[in-house]
Amino acid sequence: MIADDAMNTPKKKEKTVFICQKCGYQSLKWLGRCSQCGAWESLVEELITPTRTGAQARLSTKPVPLHLAPDSDEERIPTGIDELDRVLGGGIVPGSVVLIGGDPGIGKSTLLLHLLAAIARQERRVLYVSGEESAHQIKLRARRLDAMHPEEYLACENRVEAIIAMTCEMRPALLAVDSIQTLVCDDFPSAAGSVTQVRESAARILAMAKQENIPTILVGHVTKDGALAGPKILEHMVDTVLYFEGDRNHAFRILRTVKNRFGSTNEIGVFEMKEEGLVQVSNPSEIFLAERPLDVPGSVVLPSIEGTRPILVEVQALVSPTNLGTARRTAIGADPQRLSLLCAVLEKKAGLNLYGHDIFLNIAGGIRIEEPALDLGVICALASSLLNKSIPSTTVVCGEVGLAGEIRATSHIEMRVREAERLGFTRFILPRGNLERLTWKSSMNLQGMSTIQEVLAVIFD
């Protein structure tokens, strides 16, 4: 009777939910607009896979005291690319999962081929899995980039189960998957790139990487807003998230760390796109200032800090009367809200009339500066363009500007001064608080300032 009852028990009907492809929000009914992130027509119907109940689940691991947890004696794997090692914190950690995102055509696959070839030249076997291109296409690019080696292995596959099986059998020193949005799991009927497929594919590859201690590189697509496509949980799952930034019309590319469990998140790597592929830029300050115009109004040099590296960049401003009803405020490489704030400070505290003028700000070279030390450079560039007076080409400025017009101290001032002196600058305008605490003696003329009025009076005297 028990067997008959079991046979007559009706099977549970398969359930479907509507999942937002932007944020992963789930709803039992279709909605025209996601109530979580506000995206329109982003909910897609997907099948729910029944999960194991508590009685069916099995204990897979046992907790152990933390001091008895196994240690890892393996060192980081050096990539052979100094700029990439800098961003990763010294190399690739065994068993880690790194996610690289960037705009289409920015050079993600090119960087991946350079990385695989560099590790293969160390007599380490690497595996490149592509779900987007054929083997013929990849070989053509690798030959052009001179990134071919007998220890490089290639597979064109998008099934996660097959990728995990070949990886466990081959046990490469590095696995690279291009891209996570093209992978599918056989257990889920949804299309490749959906929230469910991206989440489950990443989870299974992550589990494999940790269990087999195989470092893995995942390439991810980005949306039109510049964020990684798929659920946000994808960035939380992996160990390191890198963004490949830059304009395809410019030669320079910036590899920036957004998350790194094994190193700093402030480092950047600078590359230049050439015919032979990506080339490291070991001295970015000289590259960014190579085409700087001398003694031109609206231009000033700023020593910026990216991680542990000082980089000198050119801040350009153009202030021009507008023929429109509302003046425009445009910033490229800087925060537009910060630009509006500094314009208000200039009008209120320095008496400069910016009303009725279009203002355009640009950080030359395609780099983006987020730190507050940019403020004084913006102030000087705006005033120079408005007054049509040039700033001496041998002068650099640095400092944070407050709403009262005061100049606040910034961090790592000694590194900034050393870099400016190395490149031949003779005058450094910095916050007075930094100058009083500076112990290193420089051959440059260091001028400490407390307010923007003092700076403008000294520069345009």
Secondary structure as a PSIPRED ss2 file (coil, helix, strand):
# PSIPRED VFORMAT (PSIPRED V4.0)

   1 M C   1.000  0.000  0.000
   2 I H   0.000  1.000  0.000
   3 A H   0.000  1.000  0.000
   4 D H   0.000  1.000  0.000
   5 D H   0.000  1.000  0.000
   6 A H   0.000  1.000  0.000
   7 M H   0.000  1.000  0.000
   8 N H   0.000  1.000  0.000
   9 T C   1.000  0.000  0.000
  10 P C   1.000  0.000  0.000
  11 K C   1.000  0.000  0.000
  12 K C   1.000  0.000  0.000
  13 K C   1.000  0.000  0.000
  14 E C   1.000  0.000  0.000
  15 K C   1.000  0.000  0.000
  16 T E   0.000  0.000  1.000
  17 V E   0.000  0.000  1.000
  18 F E   0.000  0.000  1.000
  19 I E   0.000  0.000  1.000
  20 C E   0.000  0.000  1.000
  21 Q C   1.000  0.000  0.000
  22 K C   1.000  0.000  0.000
  23 C C   1.000  0.000  0.000
  24 G C   1.000  0.000  0.000
  25 Y C   1.000  0.000  0.000
  26 Q E   0.000  0.000  1.000
  27 S E   0.000  0.000  1.000
  28 L C   1.000  0.000  0.000
  29 K C   1.000  0.000  0.000
  30 W C   1.000  0.000  0.000
  31 L C   1.000  0.000  0.000
  32 G C   1.000  0.000  0.000
  33 R E   0.000  0.000  1.000
  34 C C   1.000  0.000  0.000
  35 S C   1.000  0.000  0.000
  36 Q C   1.000  0.000  0.000
  37 C C   1.000  0.000  0.000
  38 G C   1.000  0.000  0.000
  39 A C   1.000  0.000  0.000
  40 W E   0.000  0.000  1.000
  41 E C   1.000  0.000  0.000
  42 S C   1.000  0.000  0.000
  43 L E   0.000  0.000  1.000
  44 V E   0.000  0.000  1.000
  45 E E   0.000  0.000  1.000
  46 E E   0.000  0.000  1.000
  47 L E   0.000  0.000  1.000
  48 I C   1.000  0.000  0.000
  49 T C   1.000  0.000  0.000
  50 P C   1.000  0.000  0.000
  51 T C   1.000  0.000  0.000
  52 R C   1.000  0.000  0.000
  53 T C   1.000  0.000  0.000
  54 G C   1.000  0.000  0.000
  55 A C   1.000  0.000  0.000
  56 Q C   1.000  0.000  0.000
  57 A C   1.000  0.000  0.000
  58 R C   1.000  0.000  0.000
  59 L C   1.000  0.000  0.000
  60 S C   1.000  0.000  0.000
  61 T C   1.000  0.000  0.000
  62 K C   1.000  0.000  0.000
  63 P C   1.000  0.000  0.000
  64 V C   1.000  0.000  0.000
  65 P C   1.000  0.000  0.000
  66 L H   0.000  1.000  0.000
  67 H H   0.000  1.000  0.000
  68 L H   0.000  1.000  0.000
  69 A C   1.000  0.000  0.000
  70 P C   1.000  0.000  0.000
  71 D C   1.000  0.000  0.000
  72 S C   1.000  0.000  0.000
  73 D C   1.000  0.000  0.000
  74 E C   1.000  0.000  0.000
  75 E C   1.000  0.000  0.000
  76 R C   1.000  0.000  0.000
  77 I E   0.000  0.000  1.000
  78 P C   1.000  0.000  0.000
  79 T C   1.000  0.000  0.000
  80 G C   1.000  0.000  0.000
  81 I C   1.000  0.000  0.000
  82 D H   0.000  1.000  0.000
  83 E H   0.000  1.000  0.000
  84 L H   0.000  1.000  0.000
  85 D H   0.000  1.000  0.000
  86 R H   0.000  1.000  0.000
  87 V H   0.000  1.000  0.000
  88 L H   0.000  1.000  0.000
  89 G C   1.000  0.000  0.000
  90 G C   1.000  0.000  0.000
  91 G C   1.000  0.000  0.000
  92 I E   0.000  0.000  1.000
  93 V C   1.000  0.000  0.000
  94 P C   1.000  0.000  0.000
  95 G C   1.000  0.000  0.000
  96 S C   1.000  0.000  0.000
  97 V E   0.000  0.000  1.000
  98 V E   0.000  0.000  1.000
  99 L E   0.000  0.000  1.000
 100 I E   0.000  0.000  1.000
 101 G E   0.000  0.000  1.000
 102 G E   0.000  0.000  1.000
 103 D C   1.000  0.000  0.000
 104 P C   1.000  0.000  0.000
 105 G C   1.000  0.000  0.000
 106 I C   1.000  0.000  0.000
 107 G C   1.000  0.000  0.000
 108 K H   0.000  1.000  0.000
 109 S H   0.000  1.000  0.000
 110 T H   0.000  1.000  0.000
 111 L H   0.000  1.000  0.000
 112 L H   0.000  1.000  0.000
 113 L H   0.000  1.000  0.000
 114 H H   0.000  1.000  0.000
 115 L H   0.000  1.000  0.000
 116 L H   0.000  1.000  0.000
 117 A H   0.000  1.000  0.000
 118 A H   0.000  1.000  0.000
 119 I H   0.000  1.000  0.000
 120 A H   0.000  1.000  0.000
 121 R C   1.000  0.000  0.000
 122 Q C   1.000  0.000  0.000
 123 E C   1.000  0.000  0.000
 124 R C   1.000  0.000  0.000
 125 R C   1.000  0.000  0.000
 126 V E   0.000  0.000  1.000
 127 L E   0.000  0.000  1.000
 128 Y E   0.000  0.000  1.000
 129 V E   0.000  0.000  1.000
 130 S E   0.000  0.000  1.000
 131 G C   1.000  0.000  0.000
 132 E C   1.000  0.000  0.000
 133 E C   1.000  0.000  0.000
 134 S C   1.000  0.000  0.000
 135 A H   0.000  1.000  0.000
 136 H H   0.000  1.000  0.000
 137 Q H   0.000  1.000  0.000
 138 I H   0.000  1.000  0.000
 139 K H   0.000  1.000  0.000
 140 L H   0.000  1.000  0.000
 141 R H   0.000  1.000  0.000
 142 A H   0.000  1.000  0.000
 143 R H   0.000  1.000  0.000
 144 R H   0.000  1.000  0.000
 145 L C   1.000  0.000  0.000
 146 D C   1.000  0.000  0.000
 147 A C   1.000  0.000  0.000
 148 M C   1.000  0.000  0.000
 149 H C   1.000  0.000  0.000
 150 P C   1.000  0.000  0.000
 151 E C   1.000  0.000  0.000
 152 E E   0.000  0.000  1.000
 153 Y E   0.000  0.000  1.000
 154 L E   0.000  0.000  1.000
 155 A E   0.000  0.000  1.000
 156 C E   0.000  0.000  1.000
 157 E C   1.000  0.000  0.000
 158 N C   1.000  0.000  0.000
 159 R E   0.000  0.000  1.000
 160 V H   0.000  1.000  0.000
 161 E H   0.000  1.000  0.000
 162 A H   0.000  1.000  0.000
 163 I H   0.000  1.000  0.000
 164 I H   0.000  1.000  0.000
 165 A H   0.000  1.000  0.000
 166 M H   0.000  1.000  0.000
 167 T H   0.000  1.000  0.000
 168 C H   0.000  1.000  0.000
 169 E H   0.000  1.000  0.000
 170 M H   0.000  1.000  0.000
 171 R C   1.000  0.000  0.000
 172 P C   1.000  0.000  0.000
 173 A C   1.000  0.000  0.000
 174 L E   0.000  0.000  1.000
 175 L E   0.000  0.000  1.000
 176 A E   0.000  0.000  1.000
 177 V E   0.000  0.000  1.000
 178 D E   0.000  0.000  1.000
 179 S C   1.000  0.000  0.000
 180 I H   0.000  1.000  0.000
 181 Q H   0.000  1.000  0.000
 182 T H   0.000  1.000  0.000
 183 L C   1.000  0.000  0.000
 184 V E   0.000  0.000  1.000
 185 C C   1.000  0.000  0.000
 186 D C   1.000  0.000  0.000
 187 D C   1.000  0.000  0.000
 188 F C   1.000  0.000  0.000
 189 P C   1.000  0.000  0.000
 190 S C   1.000  0.000  0.000
 191 A C   1.000  0.000  0.000
 192 A C   1.000  0.000  0.000
 193 G C   1.000  0.000  0.000
 194 S C   1.000  0.000  0.000
 195 V H   0.000  1.000  0.000
 196 T H   0.000  1.000  0.000
 197 Q H   0.000  1.000  0.000
 198 V H   0.000  1.000  0.000
 199 R H   0.000  1.000  0.000
 200 E H   0.000  1.000  0.000
 201 S H   0.000  1.000  0.000
 202 A H   0.000  1.000  0.000
 203 A H   0.000  1.000  0.000
 204 R H   0.000  1.000  0.000
 205 I H   0.000  1.000  0.000
 206 L H   0.000  1.000  0.000
 207 A H   0.000  1.000  0.000
 208 M H   0.000  1.000  0.000
 209 A H   0.000  1.000  0.000
 210 K H   0.000  1.000  0.000
 211 Q H   0.000  1.000  0.000
 212 E H   0.000  1.000  0.000
 213 N C   1.000  0.000  0.000
 214 I C   1.000  0.000  0.000
 215 P C   1.000  0.000  0.000
 216 T E   0.000  0.000  1.000
 217 I E   0.000  0.000  1.000
 218 L E   0.000  0.000  1.000
 219 V E   0.000  0.000  1.000
 220 G E   0.000  0.000  1.000
 221 H C   1.000  0.000  0.000
 222 V E   0.000  0.000  1.000
 223 T C   1.000  0.000  0.000
 224 K C   1.000  0.000  0.000
 225 D C   1.000  0.000  0.000
 226 G C   1.000  0.000  0.000
 227 A C   1.000  0.000  0.000
 228 L E   0.000  0.000  1.000
 229 A C   1.000  0.000  0.000
 230 G C   1.000  0.000  0.000
 231 P C   1.000  0.000  0.000
 232 K C   1.000  0.000  0.000
 233 I H   0.000  1.000  0.000
 234 L H   0.000  1.000  0.000
 235 E H   0.000  1.000  0.000
 236 H H   0.000  1.000  0.000
 237 M H   0.000  1.000  0.000
 238 V C   1.000  0.000  0.000
 239 D C   1.000  0.000  0.000
 240 T E   0.000  0.000  1.000
 241 V E   0.000  0.000  1.000
 242 L E   0.000  0.000  1.000
 243 Y E   0.000  0.000  1.000
 244 F E   0.000  0.000  1.000
 245 E E   0.000  0.000  1.000
 246 G C   1.000  0.000  0.000
 247 D C   1.000  0.000  0.000
 248 R C   1.000  0.000  0.000
 249 N C   1.000  0.000  0.000
 250 H C   1.000  0.000  0.000
 251 A C   1.000  0.000  0.000
 252 F E   0.000  0.000  1.000
 253 R E   0.000  0.000  1.000
 254 I E   0.000  0.000  1.000
 255 L E   0.000  0.000  1.000
 256 R E   0.000  0.000  1.000
 257 T E   0.000  0.000  1.000
 258 V E   0.000  0.000  1.000
 259 K E   0.000  0.000  1.000
 260 N E   0.000  0.000  1.000
 261 R C   1.000  0.000  0.000
 262 F C   1.000  0.000  0.000
 263 G C   1.000  0.000  0.000
 264 S C   1.000  0.000  0.000
 265 T C   1.000  0.000  0.000
 266 N C   1.000  0.000  0.000
 267 E C   1.000  0.000  0.000
 268 I E   0.000  0.000  1.000
 269 G E   0.000  0.000  1.000
 270 V E   0.000  0.000  1.000
 271 F E   0.000  0.000  1.000
 272 E E   0.000  0.000  1.000
 273 M E   0.000  0.000  1.000
 274 K E   0.000  0.000  1.000
 275 E C   1.000  0.000  0.000
 276 E C   1.000  0.000  0.000
 277 G E   0.000  0.000  1.000
 278 L E   0.000  0.000  1.000
 279 V E   0.000  0.000  1.000
 280 Q E   0.000  0.000  1.000
 281 V C   1.000  0.000  0.000
 282 S C   1.000  0.000  0.000
 283 N C   1.000  0.000  0.000
 284 P H   0.000  1.000  0.000
 285 S H   0.000  1.000  0.000
 286 E H   0.000  1.000  0.000
 287 I H   0.000  1.000  0.000
 288 F H   0.000  1.000  0.000
 289 L C   1.000  0.000  0.000
 290 A C   1.000  0.000  0.000
 291 E C   1.000  0.000  0.000
 292 R C   1.000  0.000  0.000
 293 P C   1.000  0.000  0.000
 294 L C   1.000  0.000  0.000
 295 D C   1.000  0.000  0.000
 296 V C   1.000  0.000  0.000
 297 P C   1.000  0.000  0.000
 298 G C   1.000  0.000  0.000
 299 S E   0.000  0.000  1.000
 300 V E   0.000  0.000  1.000
 301 V E   0.000  0.000  1.000
 302 L E   0.000  0.000  1.000
 303 P E   0.000  0.000  1.000
 304 S E   0.000  0.000  1.000
 305 I E   0.000  0.000  1.000
 306 E E   0.000  0.000  1.000
 307 G C   1.000  0.000  0.000
 308 T C   1.000  0.000  0.000
 309 R E   0.000  0.000  1.000
 310 P E   0.000  0.000  1.000
 311 I E   0.000  0.000  1.000
 312 L E   0.000  0.000  1.000
 313 V E   0.000  0.000  1.000
 314 E E   0.000  0.000  1.000
 315 V E   0.000  0.000  1.000
 316 Q E   0.000  0.000  1.000
 317 A E   0.000  0.000  1.000
 318 L E   0.000  0.000  1.000
 319 V E   0.000  0.000  1.000
 320 S E   0.000  0.000  1.000
 321 P E   0.000  0.000  1.000
 322 T C   1.000  0.000  0.000
 323 N C   1.000  0.000  0.000
 324 L C   1.000  0.000  0.000
 325 G C   1.000  0.000  0.000
 326 T C   1.000  0.000  0.000
 327 A C   1.000  0.000  0.000
 328 R C   1.000  0.000  0.000
 329 R E   0.000  0.000  1.000
 330 T E   0.000  0.000  1.000
 331 A E   0.000  0.000  1.000
 332 I E   0.000  0.000  1.000
 333 G C   1.000  0.000  0.000
 334 A C   1.000  0.000  0.000
 335 D C   1.000  0.000  0.000
 336 P H   0.000  1.000  0.000
 337 Q H   0.000  1.000  0.000
 338 R H   0.000  1.000  0.000
 339 L H   0.000  1.000  0.000
 340 S H   0.000  1.000  0.000
 341 L H   0.000  1.000  0.000
 342 L H   0.000  1.000  0.000
 343 C H   0.000  1.000  0.000
 344 A H   0.000  1.000  0.000
 345 V H   0.000  1.000  0.000
 346 L H   0.000  1.000  0.000
 347 E H   0.000  1.000  0.000
 348 K H   0.000  1.000  0.000
 349 K H   0.000  1.000  0.000
 350 A C   1.000  0.000  0.000
 351 G C   1.000  0.000  0.000
 352 L C   1.000  0.000  0.000
 353 N C   1.000  0.000  0.000
 354 L C   1.000  0.000  0.000
 355 Y C   1.000  0.000  0.000
 356 G C   1.000  0.000  0.000
 357 H E   0.000  0.000  1.000
 358 D E   0.000  0.000  1.000
 359 I E   0.000  0.000  1.000
 360 F E   0.000  0.000  1.000
 361 L E   0.000  0.000  1.000
 362 N E   0.000  0.000  1.000
 363 I E   0.000  0.000  1.000
 364 A C   1.000  0.000  0.000
 365 G C   1.000  0.000  0.000
 366 G C   1.000  0.000  0.000
 367 I C   1.000  0.000  0.000
 368 R C   1.000  0.000  0.000
 369 I C   1.000  0.000  0.000
 370 E C   1.000  0.000  0.000
 371 E C   1.000  0.000  0.000
 372 P H   0.000  1.000  0.000
 373 A H   0.000  1.000  0.000
 374 L H   0.000  1.000  0.000
 375 D H   0.000  1.000  0.000
 376 L H   0.000  1.000  0.000
 377 G H   0.000  1.000  0.000
 378 V H   0.000  1.000  0.000
 379 I H   0.000  1.000  0.000
 380 C H   0.000  1.000  0.000
 381 A H   0.000  1.000  0.000
 382 L H   0.000  1.000  0.000
 383 A H   0.000  1.000  0.000
 384 S H   0.000  1.000  0.000
 385 S H   0.000  1.000  0.000
 386 L H   0.000  1.000  0.000
 387 L H   0.000  1.000  0.000
 388 N C   1.000  0.000  0.000
 389 K C   1.000  0.000  0.000
 390 S C   1.000  0.000  0.000
 391 I C   1.000  0.000  0.000
 392 P C   1.000  0.000  0.000
 393 S C   1.000  0.000  0.000
 394 T C   1.000  0.000  0.000
 395 T E   0.000  0.000  1.000
 396 V E   0.000  0.000  1.000
 397 V E   0.000  0.000  1.000
 398 C C   1.000  0.000  0.000
 399 G C   1.000  0.000  0.000
 400 E E   0.000  0.000  1.000
 401 V E   0.000  0.000  1.000
 402 G C   1.000  0.000  0.000
 403 L C   1.000  0.000  0.000
 404 A C   1.000  0.000  0.000
 405 G C   1.000  0.000  0.000
 406 E E   0.000  0.000  1.000
 407 I E   0.000  0.000  1.000
 408 R E   0.000  0.000  1.000
 409 A C   1.000  0.000  0.000
 410 T C   1.000  0.000  0.000
 411 S C   1.000  0.000  0.000
 412 H C   1.000  0.000  0.000
 413 I H   0.000  1.000  0.000
 414 E H   0.000  1.000  0.000
 415 M H   0.000  1.000  0.000
 416 R H   0.000  1.000  0.000
 417 V H   0.000  1.000  0.000
 418 R H   0.000  1.000  0.000
 419 E H   0.000  1.000  0.000
 420 A H   0.000  1.000  0.000
 421 E H   0.000  1.000  0.000
 422 R H   0.000  1.000  0.000
 423 L C   1.000  0.000  0.000
 424 G C   1.000  0.000  0.000
 425 F C   1.000  0.000  0.000
 426 T C   1.000  0.000  0.000
 427 R E   0.000  0.000  1.000
 428 F E   0.000  0.000  1.000
 429 I E   0.000  0.000  1.000
 430 L E   0.000  0.000  1.000
 431 P E   0.000  0.000  1.000
 432 R H   0.000  1.000  0.000
 433 G H   0.000  1.000  0.000
 434 N H   0.000  1.000  0.000
 435 L H   0.000  1.000  0.000
 436 E H   0.000  1.000  0.000
 437 R H   0.000  1.000  0.000
 438 L C   1.000  0.000  0.000
 439 T C   1.000  0.000  0.000
 440 W C   1.000  0.000  0.000
 441 K C   1.000  0.000  0.000
 442 S C   1.000  0.000  0.000
 443 S C   1.000  0.000  0.000
 444 M C   1.000  0.000  0.000
 445 N E   0.000  0.000  1.000
 446 L E   0.000  0.000  1.000
 447 Q E   0.000  0.000  1.000
 448 G E   0.000  0.000  1.000
 449 M E   0.000  0.000  1.000
 450 S C   1.000  0.000  0.000
 451 T E   0.000  0.000  1.000
 452 I H   0.000  1.000  0.000
 453 Q H   0.000  1.000  0.000
 454 E H   0.000  1.000  0.000
 455 V H   0.000  1.000  0.000
 456 L H   0.000  1.000  0.000
 457 A H   0.000  1.000  0.000
 458 V H   0.000  1.000  0.000
 459 I H   0.000  1.000  0.000
 460 F C   1.000  0.000  0.000
 461 D C   1.000  0.000  0.000
